[in-house]
Amino acid sequence: MFLLLALIPPLVYLRLRQKRAALRFSSTQEFHRAGGSLRQQLLAVPAIFRVVALLLLVIALARPQFGVEHVVDVSEGIAIEMVVDRSTSMGEQMSYQGETLTRLDMVKRVFRDFVLGDKKELAGRPNDLIGMVSFARYADTICPLTLSHDTLTDFLDTVDLARDRNEDGTAIGDGVALAAARLHTAEQTLARQSGGESRYNIRSKVIILLTDGRNNAGNRTVEEAAAVAAEWGIKIYAIGVGGRGLSTFETIFGNFNLSGPAVDQRSLTVLAEKTGGVFRMADDAESLRAVYAEIDQLEKSEFEVVRYVDYSERFMPYALGALMLVGLEVVLAGTLLRTVP
């Protein structure tokens, strides 16, 4: 419809070229000396009204509309439980982007980037249902499975190293088993959060375990936890944090410290292999980010957005404006701005 605007300049040109009736005078010099009145200066107003009316009519024909967009998110994501070791050994210091941080703080930093994205290799997990479990001697749920990731990162800040000796330990089996139980009931948790049936479909369930030690506390062994996760179809990505360290063994003769690999790589390998996941070592921040990037590629989410728009017509004001201008043109041309002949 806007192509009709191209017709207006030719119409104006033809109107200006149109010959009008005239009276012959021997000289018009006296008329020029007399000057012009206000009415004479406004003689072009009706023509201007007509041009503007044509513009408004073309806009009305183009059918302007105002749309209100409604968005319905239909998601198919992954339910992820982060299982974080907070035993005292996670207090060992590591270098992270020019800072000296504890292993736990480094894990928390990289985990935040994994969830929210770092605008580099980690795109974030906006469509995933994510929760958190931490463990030392005992396993605790830090944050239930949620799609509100800002809330999740707030809970992450509350995770701290075990301070009490009676609380210290490394209950890997209990931590994994608790996370598996939370994932096993993820659908019910999501339904409660949404107040009924949810549109969100859980595509797969994953545990990401981060620890720098070996299982030496709790009620479940690593093998038992792996069996539970495998039975419920939960995949485990096990990440060993740090390098060599001191391992403490309790015997009837007392506690003995042995230097060697702090991470129980055999047990973590069992966890991963029994559930279809992978085991990786992360000796520093860069290798930990690389492991997260690998997981990011292995576990993909799908996100579908259904959009529909309610439109309301907006052509009427333009049409009424054009009608009013045409009416004013007719009235003025026949009264105040009437020309003779």
TIFI-29010 format. One record per residue (C-alpha): z negated, y negated, x; residue in three letters. Coordinates in steps of 0.1 Angstrom, whole numbers, plus 5000, padded with zeros to 4 digits. Example, Ala and Ser with C-alpha at 12.3 -4.5 7.8 and 13.67 -1.06 7.14 Angstrom:
TIFI-29010
z / y / x / rest
4922 / 5045 / 5123 / ALA .
4929 / 5011 / 5137 / SER .
//
This chain:
TIFI-29010
z / y / x / rest
5000 / 5000 / 5000 / MET .
4993 / 4976 / 5029 / PHE .
5030 / 4977 / 5037 / LEU .
5035 / 4955 / 5006 / LEU .
5019 / 4927 / 5027 / LEU .
5052 / 4925 / 5046 / ALA .
5069 / 4912 / 5014 / LEU .
5047 / 4881 / 5010 / ILE .
5062 / 4860 / 5039 / PRO .
5098 / 4864 / 5026 / PRO .
5086 / 4854 / 4990 / LEU .
5069 / 4823 / 5004 / VAL .
5100 / 4814 / 5023 / TYR .
5123 / 4818 / 4993 / LEU .
5099 / 4797 / 4972 / ARG .
5100 / 4769 / 4997 / LEU .
5138 / 4770 / 4999 / ARG .
5142 / 4770 / 4961 / GLN .
5160 / 4739 / 4949 / LYS .
5142 / 4717 / 4924 / ARG .
5155 / 4691 / 4899 / ALA .
5157 / 4656 / 4914 / ALA .
5163 / 4620 / 4905 / LEU .
5187 / 4599 / 4926 / ARG .
5173 / 4566 / 4941 / PHE .
5191 / 4542 / 4963 / SER .
5161 / 4540 / 4986 / SER .
5127 / 4558 / 4989 / THR .
5112 / 4533 / 5013 / GLN .
5089 / 4518 / 4987 / GLU .
5076 / 4552 / 4977 / PHE .
5065 / 4559 / 5014 / HIS .
5048 / 4525 / 5016 / ARG .
5028 / 4533 / 4984 / ALA .
5012 / 4563 / 5001 / GLY .
5000 / 4595 / 4983 / GLY .
4972 / 4602 / 4959 / SER .
4946 / 4630 / 4961 / LEU .
4965 / 4648 / 4934 / ARG .
4997 / 4647 / 4955 / GLN .
4978 / 4661 / 4985 / GLN .
4966 / 4690 / 4964 / LEU .
5000 / 4699 / 4950 / LEU .
5002 / 4730 / 4974 / ALA .
4969 / 4744 / 4960 / VAL .
4986 / 4765 / 4932 / PRO .
5010 / 4780 / 4957 / ALA .
4981 / 4789 / 4980 / ILE .
4963 / 4805 / 4950 / PHE .
4993 / 4826 / 4943 / ARG .
4996 / 4839 / 4979 / VAL .
4959 / 4847 / 4981 / VAL .
4962 / 4865 / 4947 / ALA .
4990 / 4886 / 4960 / LEU .
4969 / 4895 / 4990 / LEU .
4940 / 4905 / 4968 / LEU .
4963 / 4926 / 4946 / LEU .
4976 / 4945 / 4976 / VAL .
4940 / 4953 / 4987 / ILE .
4932 / 4964 / 4952 / ALA .
4963 / 4987 / 4952 / LEU .
4951 / 5002 / 4985 / ALA .
4921 / 5014 / 4966 / ARG .
4891 / 5005 / 4987 / PRO .
4862 / 5029 / 4984 / GLN .
4826 / 5032 / 4995 / PHE .
4815 / 5067 / 5005 / GLY .
4780 / 5081 / 5009 / VAL .
4781 / 5111 / 5032 / GLU .
4758 / 5141 / 5026 / HIS .
4753 / 5165 / 5055 / VAL .
4740 / 5200 / 5051 / VAL .
4732 / 5218 / 5083 / ASP .
4739 / 5255 / 5084 / VAL .
4727 / 5269 / 5116 / SER .
4728 / 5302 / 5134 / GLU .
4705 / 5300 / 5164 / GLY .
4683 / 5319 / 5187 / ILE .
4645 / 5324 / 5184 / ALA .
4630 / 5319 / 5219 / ILE .
4594 / 5324 / 5230 / GLU .
4585 / 5308 / 5263 / MET .
4557 / 5329 / 5280 / VAL .
4541 / 5308 / 5308 / VAL .
4516 / 5320 / 5333 / ASP .
4487 / 5295 / 5338 / ARG .
4466 / 5314 / 5362 / SER .
4451 / 5296 / 5392 / THR .
4478 / 5309 / 5415 / SER .
4502 / 5287 / 5395 / MET .
4484 / 5258 / 5411 / GLY .
4503 / 5263 / 5444 / GLU .
4523 / 5233 / 5453 / GLN .
4561 / 5231 / 5454 / MET .
4586 / 5203 / 5461 / SER .
4605 / 5191 / 5430 / TYR .
4630 / 5162 / 5433 / GLN .
4611 / 5145 / 5460 / GLY .
4577 / 5151 / 5444 / GLU .
4550 / 5176 / 5452 / THR .
4540 / 5195 / 5421 / LEU .
4521 / 5226 / 5412 / THR .
4542 / 5256 / 5402 / ARG .
4529 / 5252 / 5366 / LEU .
4540 / 5215 / 5365 / ASP .
4574 / 5224 / 5379 / MET .
4578 / 5251 / 5353 / VAL .
4569 / 5226 / 5326 / LYS .
4594 / 5200 / 5339 / ARG .
4623 / 5224 / 5340 / VAL .
4614 / 5240 / 5307 / PHE .
4615 / 5205 / 5291 / ARG .
4650 / 5200 / 5305 / ASP .
4660 / 5234 / 5292 / PHE .
4649 / 5225 / 5257 / VAL .
4659 / 5188 / 5255 / LEU .
4688 / 5188 / 5281 / GLY .
4690 / 5170 / 5314 / ASP .
4726 / 5155 / 5308 / LYS .
4738 / 5177 / 5337 / LYS .
4740 / 5215 / 5338 / GLU .
4714 / 5220 / 5310 / LEU .
4728 / 5209 / 5276 / ALA .
4696 / 5215 / 5257 / GLY .
4688 / 5239 / 5229 / ARG .
4688 / 5217 / 5197 / PRO .
4697 / 5245 / 5174 / ASN .
4672 / 5271 / 5186 / ASP .
4638 / 5280 / 5172 / LEU .
4614 / 5278 / 5201 / ILE .
4577 / 5286 / 5205 / GLY .
4553 / 5290 / 5234 / MET .
4527 / 5314 / 5246 / VAL .
4506 / 5309 / 5277 / SER .
4483 / 5334 / 5294 / PHE .
4458 / 5338 / 5322 / ALA .
4432 / 5365 / 5315 / ARG .
4439 / 5360 / 5278 / TYR .
4471 / 5352 / 5260 / ALA .
4472 / 5323 / 5235 / ASP .
4498 / 5308 / 5212 / THR .
4504 / 5272 / 5223 / ILE .
4530 / 5263 / 5198 / CYS .
4544 / 5283 / 5169 / PRO .
4582 / 5288 / 5166 / LEU .
4597 / 5255 / 5156 / THR .
4629 / 5235 / 5154 / LEU .
4610 / 5203 / 5160 / SER .
4613 / 5202 / 5198 / HIS .
4596 / 5169 / 5202 / ASP .
4565 / 5185 / 5189 / THR .
4570 / 5215 / 5212 / LEU .
4571 / 5193 / 5243 / THR .
4539 / 5176 / 5231 / ASP .
4522 / 5210 / 5230 / PHE .
4536 / 5217 / 5265 / LEU .
4516 / 5188 / 5279 / ASP .
4484 / 5205 / 5269 / THR .
4491 / 5236 / 5290 / VAL .
4468 / 5235 / 5321 / ASP .
4456 / 5258 / 5348 / LEU .
4428 / 5282 / 5341 / ALA .
4396 / 5264 / 5354 / ARG .
4369 / 5290 / 5346 / ASP .
4367 / 5320 / 5368 / ARG .
4360 / 5342 / 5338 / ASN .
4392 / 5329 / 5322 / GLU .
4414 / 5335 / 5353 / ASP .
4437 / 5364 / 5356 / GLY .
4473 / 5375 / 5349 / THR .
4477 / 5393 / 5316 / ALA .
4514 / 5396 / 5316 / ILE .
4514 / 5425 / 5291 / GLY .
4493 / 5407 / 5266 / ASP .
4514 / 5375 / 5269 / GLY .
4547 / 5394 / 5263 / VAL .
4532 / 5415 / 5235 / ALA .
4519 / 5383 / 5217 / LEU .
4553 / 5366 / 5221 / ALA .
4570 / 5397 / 5207 / ALA .
4548 / 5397 / 5177 / ALA .
4555 / 5360 / 5170 / ARG .
4593 / 5367 / 5172 / LEU .
4589 / 5398 / 5150 / HIS .
4577 / 5376 / 5122 / THR .
4600 / 5346 / 5130 / ALA .
4618 / 5348 / 5096 / GLU .
4585 / 5345 / 5077 / GLN .
4574 / 5316 / 5099 / THR .
4606 / 5297 / 5093 / LEU .
4604 / 5303 / 5056 / ALA .
4569 / 5288 / 5055 / ARG .
4580 / 5257 / 5075 / GLN .
4609 / 5251 / 5052 / SER .
4589 / 5256 / 5020 / GLY .
4609 / 5285 / 5008 / GLY .
4642 / 5302 / 5017 / GLU .
4658 / 5287 / 5048 / SER .
4695 / 5282 / 5056 / ARG .
4687 / 5289 / 5093 / TYR .
4699 / 5324 / 5104 / ASN .
4682 / 5339 / 5135 / ILE .
4710 / 5354 / 5156 / ARG .
4689 / 5370 / 5183 / SER .
4653 / 5369 / 5197 / LYS .
4645 / 5362 / 5233 / VAL .
4614 / 5360 / 5255 / ILE .
4616 / 5339 / 5287 / ILE .
4587 / 5350 / 5309 / LEU .
4576 / 5329 / 5339 / LEU .
4549 / 5342 / 5362 / THR .
4540 / 5342 / 5399 / ASP .
4518 / 5372 / 5399 / GLY .
4512 / 5408 / 5388 / ARG .
4495 / 5422 / 5357 / ASN .
4458 / 5425 / 5365 / ASN .
4441 / 5417 / 5331 / ALA .
4445 / 5423 / 5294 / GLY .
4447 / 5453 / 5271 / ASN .
4484 / 5461 / 5274 / ARG .
4504 / 5471 / 5304 / THR .
4538 / 5456 / 5312 / VAL .
4555 / 5489 / 5303 / GLU .
4537 / 5490 / 5269 / GLU .
4548 / 5454 / 5262 / ALA .
4583 / 5462 / 5272 / ALA .
4584 / 5491 / 5248 / ALA .
4572 / 5469 / 5219 / VAL .
4598 / 5443 / 5226 / ALA .
4626 / 5469 / 5229 / ALA .
4615 / 5485 / 5196 / GLU .
4618 / 5451 / 5178 / TRP .
4651 / 5443 / 5194 / GLY .
4638 / 5414 / 5216 / ILE .
4654 / 5406 / 5249 / LYS .
4633 / 5396 / 5278 / ILE .
4644 / 5373 / 5307 / TYR .
4618 / 5376 / 5334 / ALA .
4615 / 5349 / 5361 / ILE .
4593 / 5353 / 5391 / GLY .
4581 / 5319 / 5404 / VAL .
4573 / 5313 / 5441 / GLY .
4575 / 5335 / 5472 / GLY .
4549 / 5354 / 5491 / ARG .
4512 / 5350 / 5485 / GLY .
4478 / 5367 / 5483 / LEU .
4473 / 5395 / 5459 / SER .
4437 / 5404 / 5449 / THR .
4428 / 5440 / 5442 / PHE .
4394 / 5450 / 5427 / GLU .
4379 / 5482 / 5441 / THR .
4345 / 5499 / 5441 / ILE .
4341 / 5485 / 5476 / PHE .
4348 / 5449 / 5465 / GLY .
4379 / 5426 / 5462 / ASN .
4406 / 5428 / 5488 / PHE .
4433 / 5402 / 5495 / ASN .
4467 / 5414 / 5507 / LEU .
4495 / 5392 / 5519 / SER .
4529 / 5401 / 5504 / GLY .
4552 / 5392 / 5476 / PRO .
4530 / 5377 / 5449 / ALA .
4553 / 5385 / 5421 / VAL .
4554 / 5421 / 5409 / ASP .
4591 / 5424 / 5410 / GLN .
4591 / 5461 / 5399 / ARG .
4573 / 5454 / 5367 / SER .
4594 / 5424 / 5358 / LEU .
4625 / 5444 / 5365 / THR .
4612 / 5470 / 5340 / VAL .
4606 / 5443 / 5314 / LEU .
4642 / 5430 / 5317 / ALA .
4660 / 5463 / 5320 / GLU .
4642 / 5480 / 5290 / LYS .
4651 / 5451 / 5267 / THR .
4686 / 5442 / 5279 / GLY .
4676 / 5410 / 5297 / GLY .
4677 / 5401 / 5334 / VAL .
4651 / 5395 / 5361 / PHE .
4655 / 5367 / 5386 / ARG .
4634 / 5352 / 5413 / MET .
4630 / 5314 / 5416 / ALA .
4615 / 5303 / 5449 / ASP .
4620 / 5266 / 5443 / ASP .
4629 / 5241 / 5416 / ALA .
4666 / 5243 / 5422 / GLU .
4667 / 5281 / 5419 / SER .
4646 / 5279 / 5387 / LEU .
4671 / 5255 / 5372 / ARG .
4699 / 5278 / 5382 / ALA .
4681 / 5307 / 5363 / VAL .
4678 / 5285 / 5332 / TYR .
4714 / 5275 / 5335 / ALA .
4723 / 5312 / 5336 / GLU .
4702 / 5319 / 5305 / ILE .
4718 / 5289 / 5288 / ASP .
4752 / 5305 / 5293 / GLN .
4741 / 5340 / 5283 / LEU .
4724 / 5330 / 5250 / GLU .
4747 / 5308 / 5229 / LYS .
4739 / 5293 / 5196 / SER .
4763 / 5284 / 5168 / GLU .
4760 / 5253 / 5147 / PHE .
4779 / 5245 / 5115 / GLU .
4777 / 5213 / 5096 / VAL .
4789 / 5211 / 5060 / VAL .
4798 / 5175 / 5050 / ARG .
4807 / 5162 / 5016 / TYR .
4811 / 5126 / 5005 / VAL .
4805 / 5108 / 4972 / ASP .
4829 / 5079 / 4968 / TYR .
4826 / 5049 / 4945 / SER .
4856 / 5027 / 4938 / GLU .
4856 / 4991 / 4952 / ARG .
4890 / 4978 / 4940 / PHE .
4878 / 4960 / 4909 / MET .
4864 / 4928 / 4926 / PRO .
4897 / 4923 / 4944 / TYR .
4917 / 4928 / 4912 / ALA .
4894 / 4904 / 4893 / LEU .
4896 / 4879 / 4921 / GLY .
4934 / 4880 / 4920 / ALA .
4934 / 4876 / 4882 / LEU .
4911 / 4845 / 4884 / MET .
4933 / 4829 / 4910 / LEU .
4965 / 4834 / 4890 / VAL .
4947 / 4819 / 4860 / GLY .
4936 / 4789 / 4880 / LEU .
4971 / 4784 / 4893 / GLU .
4985 / 4784 / 4858 / VAL .
4959 / 4760 / 4845 / VAL .
4962 / 4735 / 4875 / LEU .
5000 / 4737 / 4875 / ALA .
5000 / 4728 / 4838 / GLY .
4973 / 4701 / 4839 / THR .
4960 / 4682 / 4869 / LEU .
4986 / 4692 / 4894 / LEU .
5016 / 4692 / 4869 / ARG .
5048 / 4679 / 4885 / THR .
5077 / 4660 / 4868 / VAL .
5103 / 4670 / 4865 / PRO .
//
